[in-house]
Amino acid sequence: MKYFYILFFTFSLVAQQTKKVDFIQCDAIVAPYFESKSIAGGCKFVFEVKTQIDTIKIDAIKMNFHKVMINDKPVKYKNSGKTLDLFEGFKMGKNTLSFGYNATPRQTLYFTGTGEDLQIWTQGQGKNTSHWLPSFDDVNEKVIFNVAIEFDKDFEVLSNGMLHSIVEYPPLSSSNKLWEYKMQKPMSSYLVMLAIGNFEKQTTRTKSGSTLEFYLDKKDVAKFEPTFRYSKQMFEFLEKEIGVKYPWEVYRQVPVRDFLYAGMENTTSTIFSQDFVVNSIGFNDKNYLNVNAHELAHQWFGDLITAKESKHHWLQEGFATYYALLAEKDVFGDDYFYNQLYQSALELKQANTYDSIPILNEKASSLTFYKKGAWALHVLRMNVGAKNFQKAVQNYLKKYAFQNVTTDDFLAEIQKVSRYDVASFKKNWLENPTFNLEEAIGYLIQNESVNQLVEFGKTNKHLSNEALFDKFKTMIQSKVYYTVKQEIVYETQNLTEAQQLEILKLALETNDIKVRQAVAEVLSRIPLSFKNDFETLLNDASYITKEIALFRLWTNFEDDRDRLVAMSKDWTGLNYNLKLAHLTLAIVGSNDDAAAREKAVQELETYTQLPYEASVREPALETLIKLGKISDVVLEQLIDASLHHKWQFVKFAKDNIRVLISNDEFREKFILLKDKLNPTQRERIDYFLKETA
């Protein structure tokens, strides 16, 4: 799931409904309307009344209903604005419920882009599907959802399950089609999705016969291979490692622009961030592998079985995090796996000073649920043995398939296959708020690369300068793992300049992208004698390395500034990082070419606006503000950003607006800008003006 945790399991009177009423199936037909940012449709539910109940509730946020019928007869109902309340017409045993509805959701259903770049997608994490589809915020209510979506036939429309049919006939508009998706097994409502866009598809099949569907925007078709690299391998690995066949009929993955998180494990159909759509060079900087494996693991841990309440949330996030690491281990090897665990152990140890909530607590942090949860599983797997652990996981998944679970359910299966003291484990790893780094290191140092990293810092402080230099020189030329070589590069700051440069030159000769990137990071002052060596970093297969090197060289060698700006003119990079870097240097470059500087400012302003994503717009805005190039375009885009659906972008915009509007000059500019803006934007400016009055 996304790498930002939202507390999502809630218990209320509605949660008790599952004991009395079982909703079995929902057949829904929906039609999203892009211009009005609204949705309309109808639902037919099949449900069983198990015991006497006065009122049945369906979660529905700010929806309008019509033609509400139970067992084909009109019934009275109450619309609370949060729920559809039914109190007549149902009987013991099986019943049907049907109705039409419409809504203009303020969250969960998102409309982005325009024209051929139009996208509509959902993010229902936790309990939010009820903003666009009448459903159940209680994760314990599992339903078979079949969703049909009507939309423009020129777009690709996706939902959960198998695509059953695509219909094009009256009474639908001649420009529309109806995509019908069907599920065979039940799931929690928060996992229902839809995604609409100008997508291209590639398909493959796994050894076990599962169909994998990969989607990208049609403009990105050249990026299929690097974006989805190792996807089939990881799928087949997880199926074998977990020991339970993939539980659904199909698995598809689709990226969308300005997604709220890294990814979301909707049943059969993961949505992930467009930021992970990369070419082969971008793959070295920011690839989809970990998110890919994490969301796939959720298809078992979270989708097949779901935690009953939030205190057991680690059963989803901890498992997905750990199995993603195991999948990456299969791709990158043992050293990668153990070094990732080592880094997370250091992060968790540092968090001990401010994060005092244990895993088994609904208020635990995402760091705890995800990374400490993964560590708890690693400890368990090491102590009971990989085979016993796998057997327990298999039994756990098979026993509770399509049901809801607690931590004790899982630990009971561990207990059945081993004599391990699960009570002590629970106390030390799940109920203990602190992370035991010393114990964790004991599990890690069996890996030589981690052992070298752990021992590296211990011995350095006792060595003379010359001995330290000799040690670094030997190790940087050895076959030690790249993380050790990175650490050597960082530690060269404790050497003389001549010694440091000799080690850094050897580091460059390793031709390891990450080690060379460390050289770019560590050397802020570049001696002339090292200039030619350092400039080779501009040719690395890393957009991040190239950006760091470009700024370092521009700062150190004034005579080369025009050349560096010209050299980087056609660079784009990852999320336009190199394009923004080039424009930044062009703006602060030669003082004798004001026209060129102004042209660069205007070009940079274009990156603050749609159709660019927030991940591009924010750094472009930040650069212009830092450079003091605050035009009406910048002010307008800040206002627009404050209305965005991504909270991170909204916070950035609000923070900057509040600083600027407190200045009399910019306050007046905001006031004058109002006449040029639409009513929503004008209202937003008034909000900030009143706030700072």
C-alpha positions in Angstrom: 0.0 0.0 0.0 1.1 3.7 -0.1 4.1 4.5 2.1 2.1 7.0 4.1 -0.2 5.4 6.6 -3.7 6.5 7.2 -5.6 5.2 10.2 -8.5 3.6 8.5 -10.3 0.9 10.4 -13.2 2.3 12.3 -15.6 0.7 14.8 -19.0 2.2 15.3 -22.5 1.0 15.5 -22.3 0.2 11.8 -19.5 -2.3 12.5 -21.9 -4.4 14.6 -24.2 -4.7 11.6 -22.1 -7.5 10.1 -23.2 -9.8 12.9 -26.8 -9.4 11.9 -26.7 -8.7 8.2 -24.4 -10.2 5.5 -24.2 -8.3 2.2 -23.2 -10.9 -0.4 -23.0 -9.1 -3.7 -23.2 -5.7 -5.3 -23.9 -5.1 -9.0 -23.2 -1.5 -9.7 -23.3 0.6 -12.9 -21.7 4.0 -12.7 -21.1 7.0 -15.0 -18.5 9.6 -14.0 -18.9 13.0 -15.5 -15.6 14.9 -16.0 -16.9 18.4 -16.5 -19.0 18.4 -13.3 -16.6 16.2 -11.4 -19.6 14.1 -10.4 -20.8 10.5 -10.7 -24.3 8.9 -11.1 -25.3 5.3 -11.2 -27.3 2.5 -9.6 -26.7 -0.5 -7.4 -28.3 -3.8 -6.7 -27.3 -5.6 -3.5 -28.0 -9.1 -2.4 -28.0 -9.4 1.4 -29.0 -11.9 4.0 -30.7 -10.9 7.3 -29.3 -13.3 9.9 -31.0 -12.0 13.1 -33.5 -9.4 14.0 -32.4 -5.8 13.1 -34.3 -2.5 13.1 -32.2 -0.5 10.7 -29.7 -1.5 8.0 -27.1 1.1 7.0 -25.1 1.5 3.9 -22.3 4.1 4.0 -22.9 6.9 1.4 -21.3 10.3 1.9 -23.3 13.2 0.6 -25.3 11.2 -2.0 -28.7 11.7 -3.4 -31.0 8.6 -3.9 -34.0 7.7 -5.9 -36.1 4.6 -6.7 -35.0 2.8 -3.5 -36.5 -0.7 -3.6 -36.2 -3.8 -1.4 -37.4 -7.1 -2.9 -38.6 -5.1 -5.9 -41.0 -2.9 -3.9 -40.5 0.8 -3.1 -39.6 1.5 0.5 -39.2 4.5 2.7 -35.6 5.3 3.7 -33.5 7.9 5.5 -30.6 9.7 4.0 -28.4 11.0 6.8 -25.8 12.5 4.5 -23.4 9.8 5.7 -25.5 6.6 5.4 -28.5 5.3 3.6 -30.7 4.0 6.4 -33.2 1.2 5.6 -35.9 0.3 8.1 -38.7 -1.5 6.2 -39.3 -4.1 3.5 -36.6 -6.6 4.4 -37.1 -10.1 5.8 -35.2 -12.9 7.4 -33.0 -14.7 4.9 -32.1 -13.4 1.5 -33.2 -10.0 0.2 -32.4 -7.7 -2.7 -31.9 -3.9 -2.6 -31.8 -1.6 -5.6 -31.5 2.2 -6.0 -30.2 5.0 -8.2 -27.8 7.6 -6.8 -25.6 10.6 -7.7 -22.9 12.4 -5.9 -20.2 15.1 -6.4 -17.4 13.6 -4.2 -14.9 16.0 -2.6 -12.4 13.1 -2.2 -11.7 9.5 -3.2 -12.8 10.1 -6.9 -10.3 12.3 -8.7 -10.5 14.0 -12.1 -7.2 15.2 -13.6 -5.9 16.5 -16.9 -7.9 17.6 -19.9 -8.5 16.4 -23.5 -6.6 13.3 -24.3 -4.7 13.6 -21.0 -7.9 13.2 -19.0 -7.7 10.8 -16.2 -10.3 9.7 -13.6 -9.2 7.4 -10.7 -10.1 6.4 -7.2 -8.2 6.1 -3.9 -10.5 4.5 -1.4 -7.9 3.6 1.2 -9.4 2.8 4.5 -13.1 3.7 4.4 -13.4 6.2 1.6 -15.1 4.3 -1.3 -18.4 5.4 0.2 -17.7 8.9 -1.2 -18.3 7.6 -4.8 -20.0 4.2 -4.4 -22.5 3.3 -1.7 -20.6 0.6 0.2 -19.3 -0.3 3.6 -16.7 1.6 5.7 -16.4 -1.5 8.0 -13.7 -3.7 6.5 -15.3 -6.7 8.1 -18.1 -6.5 5.5 -16.8 -8.4 2.5 -18.8 -8.3 -0.7 -18.5 -9.5 -4.3 -18.4 -6.3 -6.3 -19.3 -6.3 -10.0 -18.9 -2.8 -11.5 -19.9 -1.6 -14.9 -18.7 1.9 -16.0 -20.1 4.0 -18.8 -17.6 6.5 -20.4 -16.2 7.8 -23.6 -15.3 5.0 -25.9 -11.9 6.6 -26.8 -10.6 5.9 -23.4 -9.5 2.8 -21.5 -11.7 2.0 -18.4 -10.5 -0.3 -15.6 -12.0 -1.8 -12.5 -11.7 -4.9 -10.3 -11.9 -8.4 -11.6 -12.2 -9.8 -15.1 -13.4 -7.6 -18.0 -16.7 -9.5 -18.8 -17.8 -7.4 -21.7 -17.7 -4.0 -23.5 -21.1 -2.9 -24.7 -21.8 -0.2 -27.3 -25.5 0.3 -28.0 -28.5 2.6 -27.3 -29.6 3.9 -24.8 -25.9 4.8 -24.3 -24.6 7.8 -26.1 -23.1 7.0 -29.5 -19.7 8.2 -28.2 -19.8 6.0 -25.0 -19.3 2.4 -24.1 -20.1 0.3 -21.1 -17.2 -1.7 -19.5 -18.5 -4.6 -17.3 -16.1 -6.0 -14.7 -16.9 -9.0 -12.5 -15.4 -10.4 -9.4 -15.8 -14.0 -8.3 -14.8 -13.6 -4.6 -15.6 -11.1 -1.9 -13.5 -8.2 -0.7 -13.6 -5.1 1.6 -15.2 -2.0 0.1 -12.0 0.1 0.4 -10.4 -2.1 -2.3 -13.0 -1.2 -5.0 -11.5 0.9 -7.8 -11.9 2.5 -11.2 -9.3 4.1 -13.4 -10.0 5.9 -16.7 -7.3 7.2 -19.1 -5.6 7.1 -22.4 -3.8 3.9 -21.6 -1.9 1.3 -23.6 -1.8 -2.3 -22.4 0.7 -5.2 -22.5 -0.2 -8.7 -21.3 1.7 -11.7 -20.2 1.0 -15.0 -18.4 2.8 -16.5 -15.4 3.9 -20.2 -15.1 0.9 -20.9 -12.9 -1.5 -19.4 -15.6 -2.3 -16.0 -14.0 -2.8 -13.1 -16.4 -0.7 -10.0 -15.8 -1.9 -6.8 -17.4 0.4 -3.7 -17.5 -0.9 -0.3 -18.4 0.9 3.0 -19.3 -0.2 6.3 -20.8 0.1 6.0 -24.6 2.7 8.7 -24.5 4.9 6.4 -22.4 4.9 3.1 -24.4 8.7 3.2 -24.7 8.9 2.9 -20.9 7.0 -0.5 -20.5 10.1 -2.6 -20.0 12.0 -0.5 -17.4 8.8 0.5 -15.5 7.6 -3.1 -15.1 11.0 -4.8 -15.1 11.1 -8.0 -13.1 7.3 -7.9 -12.6 6.7 -11.4 -13.8 9.7 -12.8 -11.9 8.5 -11.2 -8.7 5.0 -12.5 -9.2 6.2 -16.0 -9.6 8.6 -15.7 -6.7 5.9 -14.5 -4.3 3.5 -17.2 -5.4 6.2 -19.8 -4.6 7.5 -18.1 -1.4 4.0 -17.6 0.1 3.0 -21.0 -1.0 -0.6 -20.1 -1.9 -1.6 -19.5 -5.5 -2.5 -16.0 -6.4 -6.1 -15.8 -5.1 -7.7 -13.7 -7.9 -8.4 -14.1 -11.6 -6.2 -11.4 -13.0 -3.6 -8.9 -11.9 -3.3 -5.5 -13.5 -1.3 -2.4 -12.7 -1.9 1.2 -13.9 -0.1 4.4 -13.1 -2.0 7.7 -12.8 -0.9 11.3 -12.6 -0.8 13.1 -9.2 -1.7 9.9 -7.3 -1.8 10.5 -3.5 0.7 7.9 -2.6 3.2 5.5 -4.1 0.6 2.8 -4.8 -2.6 1.2 -3.7 -3.4 -2.5 -3.6 -7.0 -2.5 -5.0 -8.0 -6.1 -5.4 -6.8 -7.4 -8.8 -6.0 -3.8 -9.9 -3.1 -1.8 -8.3 -3.0 1.9 -9.0 0.4 3.5 -8.6 2.1 6.9 -9.1 3.1 8.1 -12.5 6.4 9.1 -10.8 7.5 5.5 -11.2 7.1 5.4 -14.9 10.7 5.6 -16.0 13.2 4.9 -18.8 16.3 2.8 -18.4 18.3 5.6 -16.9 15.5 6.7 -14.5 15.3 3.1 -13.4 18.7 3.6 -11.7 17.3 6.5 -9.7 13.8 5.7 -8.8 12.2 2.4 -9.9 8.9 0.8 -9.2 10.3 -2.5 -8.0 9.7 -2.2 -4.2 6.3 -0.6 -4.6 5.4 -3.2 -7.2 6.3 -6.1 -4.9 4.7 -4.4 -1.9 1.3 -3.9 -3.6 1.4 -7.4 -5.1 2.0 -8.9 -1.7 -1.1 -7.1 -0.4 -3.2 -9.2 -2.8 -2.7 -11.9 -0.2 -2.0 -9.9 2.9 -4.8 -7.3 3.1 -7.0 -8.3 0.2 -7.4 -12.1 0.6 -7.3 -11.7 4.4 -7.9 -8.3 6.1 -7.2 -7.2 9.6 -10.3 -6.9 11.8 -9.2 -3.6 13.3 -6.4 -1.0 13.1 -4.3 -2.4 16.0 -3.6 -5.4 13.7 -2.7 -3.3 10.7 0.8 -4.7 10.7 -0.6 -7.9 9.4 -1.1 -6.1 6.2 1.7 -3.5 6.0 4.4 -5.5 7.8 3.8 -8.5 5.7 3.7 -6.5 2.4 6.9 -4.7 3.4 8.7 -8.0 4.3 7.6 -10.0 1.3 8.6 -7.1 -1.0 12.1 -7.3 0.5 12.1 -11.0 -0.1 11.1 -10.4 -3.7 13.8 -7.9 -4.2 16.3 -10.3 -2.6 15.3 -12.8 -5.4 16.2 -10.0 -7.9 19.2 -8.3 -6.4 20.6 -10.9 -4.0 21.4 -11.4 -0.3 23.6 -8.3 0.1 20.8 -6.0 -1.1 18.3 -7.7 1.2 20.4 -7.5 4.4 21.6 -4.0 3.7 18.0 -2.8 3.3 17.1 -4.5 6.7 20.2 -2.8 8.2 19.1 0.6 7.0 15.6 0.2 8.3 17.0 -1.0 11.7 19.1 2.2 12.0 16.0 4.2 11.1 13.9 2.4 13.7 16.6 2.8 16.4 16.7 6.5 15.8 12.9 6.6 16.0 13.1 5.2 19.6 13.7 8.8 20.8 10.3 10.1 19.6 8.1 7.1 18.6 6.9 5.3 21.7 3.9 3.5 20.3 4.2 -0.3 19.7 3.0 -2.3 16.7 -0.1 -3.6 18.4 -1.7 -0.2 18.8 -4.1 1.6 16.4 -2.1 4.8 16.8 1.2 3.3 15.8 3.1 5.2 13.1 3.5 4.1 9.5 7.2 3.5 10.2 6.2 1.0 13.0 3.5 -0.8 11.0 5.6 -1.1 7.9 9.3 -1.4 8.8 9.1 -2.6 12.4 6.3 -5.0 11.3 8.7 -6.4 8.6 11.5 -6.7 11.2 9.2 -8.7 13.5 8.5 -11.1 10.7 12.2 -11.4 9.9 12.9 -12.3 13.5 10.1 -14.8 13.5 11.2 -16.4 10.2 14.8 -16.7 11.4 13.8 -18.2 14.8 11.3 -20.8 13.6 13.0 -21.5 10.3 12.0 -20.6 6.8 10.1 -23.8 6.1 8.1 -23.7 9.3 7.4 -20.0 8.7 6.2 -20.7 5.2 4.0 -23.6 6.4 2.4 -21.4 9.0 1.8 -18.6 6.5 0.2 -21.1 4.1 -2.1 -22.5 6.9 -3.0 -19.0 8.0 -4.0 -17.8 4.5 -5.9 -20.9 3.6 -7.8 -21.0 6.9 -8.9 -17.4 6.9 -9.2 -16.8 3.1 -11.7 -14.0 2.3 -12.1 -13.4 6.1 -10.8 -11.0 8.7 -8.0 -11.7 11.1 -6.2 -10.8 14.3 -2.5 -11.1 15.3 -3.4 -14.0 17.6 -4.8 -15.9 14.6 -1.5 -15.7 12.9 0.6 -16.5 15.9 -1.6 -19.5 16.6 -0.5 -20.9 13.2 3.2 -20.2 14.1 2.7 -22.1 17.4 1.2 -25.1 15.6 4.3 -25.7 13.4 7.0 -24.9 16.0 7.8 -24.8 19.7 8.7 -21.1 19.5 7.6 -18.9 22.4 5.1 -16.7 20.6 4.1 -15.1 23.9 7.6 -13.7 24.4 7.8 -12.7 20.7 4.6 -10.8 21.0 5.7 -9.0 24.1 9.2 -8.2 22.8 8.4 -7.3 19.2 4.7 -6.4 19.0 4.0 -4.8 22.4 7.4 -3.3 23.1 7.6 0.3 21.9 11.3 0.3 21.5 13.4 -1.3 18.7 16.2 -3.5 19.9 19.1 -2.6 17.5 21.6 -4.9 19.2 19.3 -8.0 18.7 18.6 -6.9 15.1 22.3 -6.6 14.3 22.8 -10.1 15.6 20.5 -11.4 12.8 22.3 -9.3 10.2 26.0 -9.8 10.7 25.8 -13.3 9.3 25.8 -11.4 6.0 29.4 -10.3 5.3 28.5 -7.0 3.7 26.5 -5.9 6.7 29.2 -7.2 9.1 31.8 -5.1 7.2 29.6 -2.1 7.4 29.0 -2.5 11.1 32.6 -3.1 11.9 33.8 -0.3 9.5 33.0 2.6 11.8 34.2 0.8 15.0 37.8 0.5 14.0 38.3 3.7 12.0 38.6 6.0 15.0 41.5 4.0 16.3 43.6 4.2 13.2 46.2 6.8 12.2 45.6 8.9 9.2 48.0 6.9 7.1 46.5 3.6 8.2 43.0 4.8 7.5 44.1 5.9 4.0 45.6 2.5 3.3 42.5 0.7 4.6 40.3 2.8 2.4 42.5 2.3 -0.6 42.4 -1.5 -0.2 38.7 -1.7 0.4 37.6 0.6 -2.4 39.4 -1.6 -4.8 38.1 -4.8 -3.3 34.8 -6.6 -4.0 33.0 -5.4 -0.9 29.4 -4.4 -1.4 28.7 -0.9 -2.7 27.2 0.3 0.6 30.6 -0.2 2.2 32.3 1.7 -0.7 29.8 4.5 -0.3 30.7 4.8 3.4 34.4 4.9 2.5 33.6 7.9 0.1 31.8 9.7 2.9 34.6 9.0 5.4 37.3 10.5 3.0 36.5 13.9 4.5 38.6 12.8 7.4 41.7 12.4 5.2 44.1 15.0 3.7 43.0 16.5 0.4 45.6 14.5 -1.6 44.5 11.3 0.1 40.9 12.0 -0.4 41.3 12.7 -4.1 43.2 9.5 -4.6 40.4 7.5 -2.9 37.7 9.4 -4.8 39.4 8.7 -8.1 39.5 5.0 -7.3 35.8 5.3 -6.3 35.0 6.7 -9.8 36.9 3.8 -11.3 34.5 1.3 -9.7 31.9 2.3 -12.3 29.2 1.7 -9.7 26.5 4.3 -10.1 25.8 4.6 -6.4 29.4 4.9 -5.4 30.1 7.5 -8.1 27.0 9.4 -6.9 28.5 9.5 -3.4 31.6 11.2 -4.9 29.3 13.8 -6.5 27.7 14.3 -3.1 30.8 14.5 -0.9 33.0 16.8 -3.0 31.6 20.3 -2.7 34.9 22.0 -3.5 36.5 20.5 -6.7 40.2 21.1 -7.1 41.3 21.9 -10.6 43.4 18.8 -10.7 40.2 16.7 -10.2 38.0 18.6 -12.6 38.3 16.2 -15.6 37.6 13.2 -13.4 34.6 14.9 -11.8 33.2 15.9 -15.2 32.8 12.2 -16.1 29.9 12.2 -13.7 27.9 14.2 -16.2 27.8 11.1 -18.4 26.6 8.7 -15.7 23.4 6.7 -16.2 21.8 8.6 -13.3 19.7 11.8 -13.6 20.4 12.5 -9.9 24.1 12.2 -10.3 24.1 14.4 -13.4 22.1 17.1 -11.5 24.4 17.1 -8.5 27.5 17.2 -10.8 26.1 20.0 -12.9 25.5 22.3 -9.9 28.9 21.4 -8.3 30.8 22.2 -11.5 28.8 25.4 -12.1 29.6 26.6 -8.6 33.3 25.7 -8.8 34.3 26.8 -12.3 32.9 30.2 -13.2 34.5 30.3 -16.6 32.6 27.1 -17.6 29.1 28.3 -16.6 28.0 29.3 -20.1 29.3 25.9 -21.4 27.5 24.0 -18.7 24.2 25.8 -19.4 24.5 25.2 -23.1 25.4 21.5 -22.5 22.3 20.9 -20.4 19.9 22.7 -22.7 18.2 19.6 -24.0 18.3 17.5 -20.8 15.0 16.4 -19.3 15.8 13.9 -16.5 13.6 12.3 -13.9 10.4 14.3 -13.3 12.2 17.1 -15.3 14.9 17.5 -12.6 17.6 18.2 -15.2 15.4 20.6 -17.2 14.6 22.6 -14.0 18.3 22.5 -13.1 19.3 23.9 -16.5 16.7 26.7 -16.3 17.9 27.6 -12.8 21.4 28.0 -13.9 20.3 29.9 -17.0 18.4 32.4 -14.8 21.3 33.0 -12.4 23.9 32.8 -15.2 25.6 35.5 -17.3 24.7 39.0 -16.2 25.1 40.4 -19.7 22.2 38.5 -21.3 19.0 39.8 -19.6 16.8 38.5 -22.5 18.1 35.0 -22.1 17.5 35.1 -18.4 13.9 36.3 -18.8 13.3 33.6 -21.4 14.5 31.0 -18.9 12.2 32.5 -16.2 9.2 32.3 -18.6 10.0 28.7 -19.5 10.4 27.7 -15.9 7.0 29.3 -15.2 5.4 26.8 -17.7 6.5 24.0 -15.4 4.6 25.5 -12.5 1.3 24.9 -14.4 -0.9 22.1 -15.7 -0.5 19.6 -17.4 2.7 19.1 -15.3 2.2 17.0 -12.1 2.7 18.4 -8.6 6.1 16.6 -8.5 7.2 19.0 -11.2 5.2 22.1 -10.4 6.3 22.3 -6.8 10.1 22.4 -7.4 9.5 24.8 -10.3 7.6 27.1 -8.0 10.1 26.7 -5.2 13.0 27.6 -7.5 11.3 30.8 -8.7 10.4 31.9 -5.2 14.0 31.3 -4.0 15.3 33.3 -6.9 12.9 36.1 -6.2 11.2 35.7 -9.6 7.7 36.0 -8.2 5.4 37.0 -11.0 1.6 37.0 -11.2 2.0 33.5 -12.8 3.7 32.2 -9.7 1.1 33.8 -7.4 -1.7 32.3 -9.4 -0.2 28.9 -9.5 0.4 29.0 -5.7 -3.3 29.7 -5.3 -4.2 26.9 -7.7 -1.8 24.5 -5.8 -3.6 25.3 -2.5 -6.7 23.9 -4.1 -5.0 20.7 -5.3 -6.0 17.2 -4.0 -2.4 16.3 -3.0 -2.0 17.4 0.6 1.8 17.7 0.3 1.4 20.2 -2.6 -1.3 22.0 -0.7 0.8 22.4 2.4 3.7 23.7 0.3 1.4 26.3 -1.4 -0.2 27.4 1.9 3.1 27.9 3.6 4.4 30.0 0.8 1.2 32.0 0.4 1.2 32.9 4.1 4.8 34.1 4.0 4.2 36.2 0.8 0.9 37.7 1.8 2.3 39.0 5.1 4.5 41.2 2.9 2.6 44.4 1.9 4.0 44.4 -1.6 2.8 40.9 -2.3 -0.4 41.3 -0.4 -1.3 44.1 -2.9 -0.3 41.9 -5.8 -2.7 39.1 -4.6 -5.5 41.7 -4.3 -4.9 43.0 -7.8 -4.7 39.4 -9.1 -8.2 38.6 -8.0 -9.8 40.3 -11.1 -8.0 37.9 -13.4 -9.1 34.7 -11.6 -12.1 32.4 -11.4 -14.6 32.6 -8.5 -13.0 29.6 -6.7 -9.5 31.2 -6.9 -10.8 34.6 -5.8 -12.5 33.0 -2.8 -9.2 31.3 -1.9 -7.3 34.6 -2.0 -10.0 36.1 0.3 -9.5 33.2 2.7 -5.8 34.0 3.0 -6.3 37.7 3.2 -8.7 37.3 6.1 -6.5 34.8 7.8 -3.6 37.3 7.8 -5.6 40.5 8.4 
